[in-house]
Amino acid sequence: ILMYKEIAIDPHCMAYFEYYVLLKREFGFNKGRYAATDIKEWAKEAFQNAKNSKMPPVKKKSVTSFLNRVQRGKDSDGFLLTIDRKQAKANSWNEWWINQSQLRKFDATVSVANIEGSINIEQIMEGSSDWEIPSSISVDKTADEIINAIEPLLKLSTKVLLVDQYFRLSGNESLTRLVEKVNET
């Protein structure tokens, strides 16, 4: 099973160029990481942080230009907000993050602040397990294990392709539970 991680990234990080580079290089379909956020609200807050930062002018211009494109939906490949997360509105990213964490935990939260359980750029560079993504995982051949591995993909995807050389349609408990999960969402 191909893995992905739903990452919350604090907009205050955009006041630091290394976080901008991290976002540009390490998020998106091919990297297996998505910045889970309300893009327009996040980009607005991130823009203000970048604009008020002490970055050199050339770097600041790169970050703010990127954030302007993100706000307009032109550079949002690394961002994805699942359907169950779209309903919560908040006055700030911190409030949004608290609400979302109560709904469902993020795989990781990247922050320069001291948010409980968050990781920062140094921890990422040191190989934090919260950041690492295995290219695939093995699961036991029980319906529960298979569904537990597939369920996060269902929240993110409009289509999931399963390739199983031993697949049987009749009496397939995993398929039955998978259909039940899809009908729940």
PyMOL CGO cylinders between C-alpha atoms (Angstrom):
from pymol import cmd
from pymol.cgo import CYLINDER

trace = [
    CYLINDER, 0.00, 0.00, 0.00, 1.45, 3.36, -1.04, 0.3, 1, 1, 1, 1, 1, 1,
    CYLINDER, 1.45, 3.36, -1.04, 1.53, 5.71, 1.91, 0.3, 1, 1, 1, 1, 1, 1,
    CYLINDER, 1.53, 5.71, 1.91, 0.90, 9.41, 2.32, 0.3, 1, 1, 1, 1, 1, 1,
    CYLINDER, 0.90, 9.41, 2.32, 0.96, 11.76, 5.27, 0.3, 1, 1, 1, 1, 1, 1,
    CYLINDER, 0.96, 11.76, 5.27, -1.41, 14.57, 6.11, 0.3, 1, 1, 1, 1, 1, 1,
    CYLINDER, -1.41, 14.57, 6.11, 0.81, 17.34, 7.51, 0.3, 1, 1, 1, 1, 1, 1,
    CYLINDER, 0.81, 17.34, 7.51, -0.35, 20.49, 9.30, 0.3, 1, 1, 1, 1, 1, 1,
    CYLINDER, -0.35, 20.49, 9.30, 2.11, 23.29, 8.64, 0.3, 1, 1, 1, 1, 1, 1,
    CYLINDER, 2.11, 23.29, 8.64, 2.00, 26.37, 10.83, 0.3, 1, 1, 1, 1, 1, 1,
    CYLINDER, 2.00, 26.37, 10.83, 1.80, 29.52, 8.65, 0.3, 1, 1, 1, 1, 1, 1,
    CYLINDER, 1.80, 29.52, 8.65, 4.34, 31.15, 10.98, 0.3, 1, 1, 1, 1, 1, 1,
    CYLINDER, 4.34, 31.15, 10.98, 6.92, 28.84, 9.37, 0.3, 1, 1, 1, 1, 1, 1,
    CYLINDER, 6.92, 28.84, 9.37, 6.76, 30.95, 6.20, 0.3, 1, 1, 1, 1, 1, 1,
    CYLINDER, 6.76, 30.95, 6.20, 8.72, 33.66, 8.00, 0.3, 1, 1, 1, 1, 1, 1,
    CYLINDER, 8.72, 33.66, 8.00, 11.73, 31.36, 7.52, 0.3, 1, 1, 1, 1, 1, 1,
    CYLINDER, 11.73, 31.36, 7.52, 13.08, 30.57, 4.07, 0.3, 1, 1, 1, 1, 1, 1,
    CYLINDER, 13.08, 30.57, 4.07, 14.07, 26.99, 4.92, 0.3, 1, 1, 1, 1, 1, 1,
    CYLINDER, 14.07, 26.99, 4.92, 10.42, 26.12, 5.61, 0.3, 1, 1, 1, 1, 1, 1,
    CYLINDER, 10.42, 26.12, 5.61, 9.41, 27.58, 2.25, 0.3, 1, 1, 1, 1, 1, 1,
    CYLINDER, 9.41, 27.58, 2.25, 12.02, 25.35, 0.58, 0.3, 1, 1, 1, 1, 1, 1,
    CYLINDER, 12.02, 25.35, 0.58, 10.73, 22.38, 2.58, 0.3, 1, 1, 1, 1, 1, 1,
    CYLINDER, 10.73, 22.38, 2.58, 7.17, 23.07, 1.44, 0.3, 1, 1, 1, 1, 1, 1,
    CYLINDER, 7.17, 23.07, 1.44, 8.20, 23.43, -2.21, 0.3, 1, 1, 1, 1, 1, 1,
    CYLINDER, 8.20, 23.43, -2.21, 10.42, 20.31, -2.28, 0.3, 1, 1, 1, 1, 1, 1,
    CYLINDER, 10.42, 20.31, -2.28, 8.82, 17.85, 0.11, 0.3, 1, 1, 1, 1, 1, 1,
    CYLINDER, 8.82, 17.85, 0.11, 5.07, 18.16, -0.44, 0.3, 1, 1, 1, 1, 1, 1,
    CYLINDER, 5.07, 18.16, -0.44, 2.87, 16.82, -3.22, 0.3, 1, 1, 1, 1, 1, 1,
    CYLINDER, 2.87, 16.82, -3.22, 1.66, 13.57, -4.71, 0.3, 1, 1, 1, 1, 1, 1,
    CYLINDER, 1.66, 13.57, -4.71, 5.12, 12.25, -5.63, 0.3, 1, 1, 1, 1, 1, 1,
    CYLINDER, 5.12, 12.25, -5.63, 6.47, 12.98, -2.15, 0.3, 1, 1, 1, 1, 1, 1,
    CYLINDER, 6.47, 12.98, -2.15, 3.54, 11.39, -0.29, 0.3, 1, 1, 1, 1, 1, 1,
    CYLINDER, 3.54, 11.39, -0.29, 2.90, 14.47, 1.86, 0.3, 1, 1, 1, 1, 1, 1,
    CYLINDER, 2.90, 14.47, 1.86, 0.07, 16.95, 1.70, 0.3, 1, 1, 1, 1, 1, 1,
    CYLINDER, 0.07, 16.95, 1.70, -0.22, 20.20, 3.61, 0.3, 1, 1, 1, 1, 1, 1,
    CYLINDER, -0.22, 20.20, 3.61, -3.67, 19.81, 5.11, 0.3, 1, 1, 1, 1, 1, 1,
    CYLINDER, -3.67, 19.81, 5.11, -5.16, 23.26, 5.42, 0.3, 1, 1, 1, 1, 1, 1,
    CYLINDER, -5.16, 23.26, 5.42, -7.76, 25.71, 4.18, 0.3, 1, 1, 1, 1, 1, 1,
    CYLINDER, -7.76, 25.71, 4.18, -5.46, 27.03, 1.46, 0.3, 1, 1, 1, 1, 1, 1,
    CYLINDER, -5.46, 27.03, 1.46, -6.74, 30.59, 1.13, 0.3, 1, 1, 1, 1, 1, 1,
    CYLINDER, -6.74, 30.59, 1.13, -6.88, 31.28, 4.87, 0.3, 1, 1, 1, 1, 1, 1,
    CYLINDER, -6.88, 31.28, 4.87, -3.53, 29.59, 5.48, 0.3, 1, 1, 1, 1, 1, 1,
    CYLINDER, -3.53, 29.59, 5.48, -1.83, 31.45, 2.63, 0.3, 1, 1, 1, 1, 1, 1,
    CYLINDER, -1.83, 31.45, 2.63, -3.20, 34.79, 3.87, 0.3, 1, 1, 1, 1, 1, 1,
    CYLINDER, -3.20, 34.79, 3.87, -1.79, 34.19, 7.34, 0.3, 1, 1, 1, 1, 1, 1,
    CYLINDER, -1.79, 34.19, 7.34, 1.47, 32.78, 5.94, 0.3, 1, 1, 1, 1, 1, 1,
    CYLINDER, 1.47, 32.78, 5.94, 1.84, 35.80, 3.63, 0.3, 1, 1, 1, 1, 1, 1,
    CYLINDER, 1.84, 35.80, 3.63, 1.64, 38.20, 6.58, 0.3, 1, 1, 1, 1, 1, 1,
    CYLINDER, 1.64, 38.20, 6.58, 4.27, 36.19, 8.45, 0.3, 1, 1, 1, 1, 1, 1,
    CYLINDER, 4.27, 36.19, 8.45, 6.60, 36.19, 5.43, 0.3, 1, 1, 1, 1, 1, 1,
    CYLINDER, 6.60, 36.19, 5.43, 5.99, 39.89, 4.75, 0.3, 1, 1, 1, 1, 1, 1,
    CYLINDER, 5.99, 39.89, 4.75, 6.83, 40.80, 8.37, 0.3, 1, 1, 1, 1, 1, 1,
    CYLINDER, 6.83, 40.80, 8.37, 9.86, 38.51, 8.55, 0.3, 1, 1, 1, 1, 1, 1,
    CYLINDER, 9.86, 38.51, 8.55, 13.52, 39.46, 8.66, 0.3, 1, 1, 1, 1, 1, 1,
    CYLINDER, 13.52, 39.46, 8.66, 14.37, 37.47, 5.52, 0.3, 1, 1, 1, 1, 1, 1,
    CYLINDER, 14.37, 37.47, 5.52, 16.61, 39.12, 2.93, 0.3, 1, 1, 1, 1, 1, 1,
    CYLINDER, 16.61, 39.12, 2.93, 14.50, 40.94, 0.30, 0.3, 1, 1, 1, 1, 1, 1,
    CYLINDER, 14.50, 40.94, 0.30, 15.15, 38.45, -2.53, 0.3, 1, 1, 1, 1, 1, 1,
    CYLINDER, 15.15, 38.45, -2.53, 14.13, 35.46, -0.40, 0.3, 1, 1, 1, 1, 1, 1,
    CYLINDER, 14.13, 35.46, -0.40, 11.14, 37.35, 1.00, 0.3, 1, 1, 1, 1, 1, 1,
    CYLINDER, 11.14, 37.35, 1.00, 10.00, 38.11, -2.57, 0.3, 1, 1, 1, 1, 1, 1,
    CYLINDER, 10.00, 38.11, -2.57, 10.24, 34.40, -3.52, 0.3, 1, 1, 1, 1, 1, 1,
    CYLINDER, 10.24, 34.40, -3.52, 8.16, 33.34, -0.53, 0.3, 1, 1, 1, 1, 1, 1,
    CYLINDER, 8.16, 33.34, -0.53, 5.51, 36.05, -0.89, 0.3, 1, 1, 1, 1, 1, 1,
    CYLINDER, 5.51, 36.05, -0.89, 5.19, 35.45, -4.66, 0.3, 1, 1, 1, 1, 1, 1,
    CYLINDER, 5.19, 35.45, -4.66, 4.68, 31.75, -4.00, 0.3, 1, 1, 1, 1, 1, 1,
    CYLINDER, 4.68, 31.75, -4.00, 2.07, 32.47, -1.33, 0.3, 1, 1, 1, 1, 1, 1,
    CYLINDER, 2.07, 32.47, -1.33, 0.23, 34.84, -3.68, 0.3, 1, 1, 1, 1, 1, 1,
    CYLINDER, 0.23, 34.84, -3.68, 0.06, 32.05, -6.28, 0.3, 1, 1, 1, 1, 1, 1,
    CYLINDER, 0.06, 32.05, -6.28, -1.17, 29.62, -3.61, 0.3, 1, 1, 1, 1, 1, 1,
    CYLINDER, -1.17, 29.62, -3.61, -3.95, 32.05, -2.61, 0.3, 1, 1, 1, 1, 1, 1,
    CYLINDER, -3.95, 32.05, -2.61, -5.06, 32.23, -6.23, 0.3, 1, 1, 1, 1, 1, 1,
    CYLINDER, -5.06, 32.23, -6.23, -4.99, 28.41, -6.53, 0.3, 1, 1, 1, 1, 1, 1,
    CYLINDER, -4.99, 28.41, -6.53, -2.15, 28.42, -9.06, 0.3, 1, 1, 1, 1, 1, 1,
    CYLINDER, -2.15, 28.42, -9.06, 0.55, 26.68, -7.00, 0.3, 1, 1, 1, 1, 1, 1,
    CYLINDER, 0.55, 26.68, -7.00, -1.41, 24.40, -4.71, 0.3, 1, 1, 1, 1, 1, 1,
    CYLINDER, -1.41, 24.40, -4.71, -0.21, 20.93, -5.74, 0.3, 1, 1, 1, 1, 1, 1,
    CYLINDER, -0.21, 20.93, -5.74, 1.17, 20.13, -2.29, 0.3, 1, 1, 1, 1, 1, 1,
    CYLINDER, 1.17, 20.13, -2.29, -2.04, 21.13, -0.50, 0.3, 1, 1, 1, 1, 1, 1,
    CYLINDER, -2.04, 21.13, -0.50, -5.06, 18.96, 0.09, 0.3, 1, 1, 1, 1, 1, 1,
    CYLINDER, -5.06, 18.96, 0.09, -7.91, 19.32, 2.54, 0.3, 1, 1, 1, 1, 1, 1,
    CYLINDER, -7.91, 19.32, 2.54, -10.04, 16.22, 2.95, 0.3, 1, 1, 1, 1, 1, 1,
    CYLINDER, -10.04, 16.22, 2.95, -13.82, 16.47, 2.96, 0.3, 1, 1, 1, 1, 1, 1,
    CYLINDER, -13.82, 16.47, 2.96, -14.13, 15.80, 6.68, 0.3, 1, 1, 1, 1, 1, 1,
    CYLINDER, -14.13, 15.80, 6.68, -11.75, 18.69, 7.47, 0.3, 1, 1, 1, 1, 1, 1,
    CYLINDER, -11.75, 18.69, 7.47, -13.46, 21.28, 5.23, 0.3, 1, 1, 1, 1, 1, 1,
    CYLINDER, -13.46, 21.28, 5.23, -16.33, 22.00, 7.57, 0.3, 1, 1, 1, 1, 1, 1,
    CYLINDER, -16.33, 22.00, 7.57, -14.43, 23.50, 10.49, 0.3, 1, 1, 1, 1, 1, 1,
    CYLINDER, -14.43, 23.50, 10.49, -13.90, 27.27, 10.31, 0.3, 1, 1, 1, 1, 1, 1,
    CYLINDER, -13.90, 27.27, 10.31, -11.78, 29.29, 12.71, 0.3, 1, 1, 1, 1, 1, 1,
    CYLINDER, -11.78, 29.29, 12.71, -10.42, 32.78, 13.30, 0.3, 1, 1, 1, 1, 1, 1,
    CYLINDER, -10.42, 32.78, 13.30, -6.77, 31.74, 13.20, 0.3, 1, 1, 1, 1, 1, 1,
    CYLINDER, -6.77, 31.74, 13.20, -4.63, 28.80, 12.15, 0.3, 1, 1, 1, 1, 1, 1,
    CYLINDER, -4.63, 28.80, 12.15, -3.97, 27.85, 15.80, 0.3, 1, 1, 1, 1, 1, 1,
    CYLINDER, -3.97, 27.85, 15.80, -7.70, 27.67, 16.51, 0.3, 1, 1, 1, 1, 1, 1,
    CYLINDER, -7.70, 27.67, 16.51, -8.25, 25.72, 13.28, 0.3, 1, 1, 1, 1, 1, 1,
    CYLINDER, -8.25, 25.72, 13.28, -5.43, 23.31, 14.18, 0.3, 1, 1, 1, 1, 1, 1,
    CYLINDER, -5.43, 23.31, 14.18, -6.93, 22.63, 17.64, 0.3, 1, 1, 1, 1, 1, 1,
    CYLINDER, -6.93, 22.63, 17.64, -10.37, 21.98, 16.12, 0.3, 1, 1, 1, 1, 1, 1,
    CYLINDER, -10.37, 21.98, 16.12, -8.92, 19.72, 13.44, 0.3, 1, 1, 1, 1, 1, 1,
    CYLINDER, -8.92, 19.72, 13.44, -6.75, 17.79, 15.91, 0.3, 1, 1, 1, 1, 1, 1,
    CYLINDER, -6.75, 17.79, 15.91, -9.85, 17.01, 17.93, 0.3, 1, 1, 1, 1, 1, 1,
    CYLINDER, -9.85, 17.01, 17.93, -11.61, 15.82, 14.79, 0.3, 1, 1, 1, 1, 1, 1,
    CYLINDER, -11.61, 15.82, 14.79, -8.71, 13.61, 13.69, 0.3, 1, 1, 1, 1, 1, 1,
    CYLINDER, -8.71, 13.61, 13.69, -4.98, 13.73, 14.41, 0.3, 1, 1, 1, 1, 1, 1,
    CYLINDER, -4.98, 13.73, 14.41, -2.55, 14.87, 11.74, 0.3, 1, 1, 1, 1, 1, 1,
    CYLINDER, -2.55, 14.87, 11.74, 0.31, 12.56, 10.82, 0.3, 1, 1, 1, 1, 1, 1,
    CYLINDER, 0.31, 12.56, 10.82, 2.62, 15.42, 11.77, 0.3, 1, 1, 1, 1, 1, 1,
    CYLINDER, 2.62, 15.42, 11.77, 2.51, 19.12, 12.58, 0.3, 1, 1, 1, 1, 1, 1,
    CYLINDER, 2.51, 19.12, 12.58, 5.39, 21.29, 11.42, 0.3, 1, 1, 1, 1, 1, 1,
    CYLINDER, 5.39, 21.29, 11.42, 5.85, 24.43, 13.48, 0.3, 1, 1, 1, 1, 1, 1,
    CYLINDER, 5.85, 24.43, 13.48, 8.43, 26.92, 14.69, 0.3, 1, 1, 1, 1, 1, 1,
    CYLINDER, 8.43, 26.92, 14.69, 6.32, 27.47, 17.78, 0.3, 1, 1, 1, 1, 1, 1,
    CYLINDER, 6.32, 27.47, 17.78, 6.21, 25.08, 20.67, 0.3, 1, 1, 1, 1, 1, 1,
    CYLINDER, 6.21, 25.08, 20.67, 2.95, 23.38, 19.65, 0.3, 1, 1, 1, 1, 1, 1,
    CYLINDER, 2.95, 23.38, 19.65, 2.46, 20.10, 21.49, 0.3, 1, 1, 1, 1, 1, 1,
    CYLINDER, 2.46, 20.10, 21.49, 3.78, 17.19, 19.41, 0.3, 1, 1, 1, 1, 1, 1,
    CYLINDER, 3.78, 17.19, 19.41, 5.01, 19.36, 16.55, 0.3, 1, 1, 1, 1, 1, 1,
    CYLINDER, 5.01, 19.36, 16.55, 8.31, 18.95, 14.73, 0.3, 1, 1, 1, 1, 1, 1,
    CYLINDER, 8.31, 18.95, 14.73, 10.60, 21.65, 13.39, 0.3, 1, 1, 1, 1, 1, 1,
    CYLINDER, 10.60, 21.65, 13.39, 13.09, 21.82, 10.54, 0.3, 1, 1, 1, 1, 1, 1,
    CYLINDER, 13.09, 21.82, 10.54, 15.97, 20.50, 12.66, 0.3, 1, 1, 1, 1, 1, 1,
    CYLINDER, 15.97, 20.50, 12.66, 13.99, 17.42, 13.68, 0.3, 1, 1, 1, 1, 1, 1,
    CYLINDER, 13.99, 17.42, 13.68, 12.99, 16.83, 10.08, 0.3, 1, 1, 1, 1, 1, 1,
    CYLINDER, 12.99, 16.83, 10.08, 16.63, 17.02, 8.96, 0.3, 1, 1, 1, 1, 1, 1,
    CYLINDER, 16.63, 17.02, 8.96, 17.60, 14.59, 11.72, 0.3, 1, 1, 1, 1, 1, 1,
    CYLINDER, 17.60, 14.59, 11.72, 15.11, 12.06, 10.32, 0.3, 1, 1, 1, 1, 1, 1,
    CYLINDER, 15.11, 12.06, 10.32, 12.06, 12.38, 12.57, 0.3, 1, 1, 1, 1, 1, 1,
    CYLINDER, 12.06, 12.38, 12.57, 9.87, 9.29, 12.26, 0.3, 1, 1, 1, 1, 1, 1,
    CYLINDER, 9.87, 9.29, 12.26, 6.84, 11.59, 12.04, 0.3, 1, 1, 1, 1, 1, 1,
    CYLINDER, 6.84, 11.59, 12.04, 8.26, 12.96, 8.79, 0.3, 1, 1, 1, 1, 1, 1,
    CYLINDER, 8.26, 12.96, 8.79, 9.46, 9.74, 7.16, 0.3, 1, 1, 1, 1, 1, 1,
    CYLINDER, 9.46, 9.74, 7.16, 7.15, 7.94, 4.76, 0.3, 1, 1, 1, 1, 1, 1,
    CYLINDER, 7.15, 7.94, 4.76, 7.65, 4.32, 3.86, 0.3, 1, 1, 1, 1, 1, 1,
    CYLINDER, 7.65, 4.32, 3.86, 7.10, 3.67, 0.15, 0.3, 1, 1, 1, 1, 1, 1,
    CYLINDER, 7.10, 3.67, 0.15, 4.82, 0.80, 1.06, 0.3, 1, 1, 1, 1, 1, 1,
    CYLINDER, 4.82, 0.80, 1.06, 3.72, -1.22, 4.04, 0.3, 1, 1, 1, 1, 1, 1,
    CYLINDER, 3.72, -1.22, 4.04, 2.86, -4.83, 4.59, 0.3, 1, 1, 1, 1, 1, 1,
    CYLINDER, 2.86, -4.83, 4.59, -0.28, -5.77, 6.46, 0.3, 1, 1, 1, 1, 1, 1,
    CYLINDER, -0.28, -5.77, 6.46, -1.66, -9.01, 7.80, 0.3, 1, 1, 1, 1, 1, 1,
    CYLINDER, -1.66, -9.01, 7.80, -4.18, -10.66, 5.54, 0.3, 1, 1, 1, 1, 1, 1,
    CYLINDER, -4.18, -10.66, 5.54, -7.09, -9.96, 7.86, 0.3, 1, 1, 1, 1, 1, 1,
    CYLINDER, -7.09, -9.96, 7.86, -9.98, -7.74, 6.87, 0.3, 1, 1, 1, 1, 1, 1,
    CYLINDER, -9.98, -7.74, 6.87, -9.36, -5.43, 9.86, 0.3, 1, 1, 1, 1, 1, 1,
    CYLINDER, -9.36, -5.43, 9.86, -5.67, -4.89, 9.00, 0.3, 1, 1, 1, 1, 1, 1,
    CYLINDER, -5.67, -4.89, 9.00, -6.39, -4.30, 5.33, 0.3, 1, 1, 1, 1, 1, 1,
    CYLINDER, -6.39, -4.30, 5.33, -9.17, -1.80, 6.07, 0.3, 1, 1, 1, 1, 1, 1,
    CYLINDER, -9.17, -1.80, 6.07, -7.05, 0.03, 8.68, 0.3, 1, 1, 1, 1, 1, 1,
    CYLINDER, -7.05, 0.03, 8.68, -4.36, 0.51, 6.05, 0.3, 1, 1, 1, 1, 1, 1,
    CYLINDER, -4.36, 0.51, 6.05, -6.76, 1.58, 3.28, 0.3, 1, 1, 1, 1, 1, 1,
    CYLINDER, -6.76, 1.58, 3.28, -9.08, 3.84, 5.31, 0.3, 1, 1, 1, 1, 1, 1,
    CYLINDER, -9.08, 3.84, 5.31, -6.74, 6.88, 5.37, 0.3, 1, 1, 1, 1, 1, 1,
    CYLINDER, -6.74, 6.88, 5.37, -6.48, 6.67, 1.59, 0.3, 1, 1, 1, 1, 1, 1,
    CYLINDER, -6.48, 6.67, 1.59, -10.27, 6.80, 1.30, 0.3, 1, 1, 1, 1, 1, 1,
    CYLINDER, -10.27, 6.80, 1.30, -10.34, 10.17, 3.07, 0.3, 1, 1, 1, 1, 1, 1,
    CYLINDER, -10.34, 10.17, 3.07, -7.90, 11.60, 0.56, 0.3, 1, 1, 1, 1, 1, 1,
    CYLINDER, -7.90, 11.60, 0.56, -8.84, 9.97, -2.72, 0.3, 1, 1, 1, 1, 1, 1,
    CYLINDER, -8.84, 9.97, -2.72, -11.64, 9.97, -5.20, 0.3, 1, 1, 1, 1, 1, 1,
    CYLINDER, -11.64, 9.97, -5.20, -10.39, 6.67, -6.54, 0.3, 1, 1, 1, 1, 1, 1,
    CYLINDER, -10.39, 6.67, -6.54, -8.38, 3.82, -4.98, 0.3, 1, 1, 1, 1, 1, 1,
    CYLINDER, -8.38, 3.82, -4.98, -6.99, 1.06, -7.18, 0.3, 1, 1, 1, 1, 1, 1,
    CYLINDER, -6.99, 1.06, -7.18, -6.34, -2.24, -5.42, 0.3, 1, 1, 1, 1, 1, 1,
    CYLINDER, -6.34, -2.24, -5.42, -4.16, -4.81, -7.14, 0.3, 1, 1, 1, 1, 1, 1,
    CYLINDER, -4.16, -4.81, -7.14, -4.42, -8.22, -5.54, 0.3, 1, 1, 1, 1, 1, 1,
    CYLINDER, -4.42, -8.22, -5.54, -3.52, -11.39, -7.39, 0.3, 1, 1, 1, 1, 1, 1,
    CYLINDER, -3.52, -11.39, -7.39, -5.57, -13.44, -4.94, 0.3, 1, 1, 1, 1, 1, 1,
    CYLINDER, -5.57, -13.44, -4.94, -8.71, -11.30, -5.09, 0.3, 1, 1, 1, 1, 1, 1,
    CYLINDER, -8.71, -11.30, -5.09, -12.07, -13.10, -4.89, 0.3, 1, 1, 1, 1, 1, 1,
    CYLINDER, -12.07, -13.10, -4.89, -15.32, -11.23, -5.21, 0.3, 1, 1, 1, 1, 1, 1,
    CYLINDER, -15.32, -11.23, -5.21, -17.52, -13.73, -3.42, 0.3, 1, 1, 1, 1, 1, 1,
    CYLINDER, -17.52, -13.73, -3.42, -17.12, -13.98, 0.32, 0.3, 1, 1, 1, 1, 1, 1,
    CYLINDER, -17.12, -13.98, 0.32, -14.49, -11.19, 0.41, 0.3, 1, 1, 1, 1, 1, 1,
    CYLINDER, -14.49, -11.19, 0.41, -14.80, -9.71, 3.90, 0.3, 1, 1, 1, 1, 1, 1,
    CYLINDER, -14.80, -9.71, 3.90, -12.29, -6.91, 3.16, 0.3, 1, 1, 1, 1, 1, 1,
    CYLINDER, -12.29, -6.91, 3.16, -14.28, -5.74, 0.16, 0.3, 1, 1, 1, 1, 1, 1,
    CYLINDER, -14.28, -5.74, 0.16, -17.51, -5.82, 2.16, 0.3, 1, 1, 1, 1, 1, 1,
    CYLINDER, -17.51, -5.82, 2.16, -15.99, -3.69, 4.94, 0.3, 1, 1, 1, 1, 1, 1,
    CYLINDER, -15.99, -3.69, 4.94, -14.40, -1.35, 2.41, 0.3, 1, 1, 1, 1, 1, 1,
    CYLINDER, -14.40, -1.35, 2.41, -17.77, -0.69, 0.78, 0.3, 1, 1, 1, 1, 1, 1,
    CYLINDER, -17.77, -0.69, 0.78, -19.28, -0.08, 4.22, 0.3, 1, 1, 1, 1, 1, 1,
    CYLINDER, -19.28, -0.08, 4.22, -16.54, 2.49, 4.98, 0.3, 1, 1, 1, 1, 1, 1,
    CYLINDER, -16.54, 2.49, 4.98, -17.13, 4.27, 1.68, 0.3, 1, 1, 1, 1, 1, 1,
    CYLINDER, -17.13, 4.27, 1.68, -20.86, 4.42, 2.38, 0.3, 1, 1, 1, 1, 1, 1,
    CYLINDER, -20.86, 4.42, 2.38, -20.15, 5.95, 5.84, 0.3, 1, 1, 1, 1, 1, 1,
    CYLINDER, -20.15, 5.95, 5.84, -18.27, 8.90, 4.30, 0.3, 1, 1, 1, 1, 1, 1,
]
cmd.load_cgo(trace, "trace")
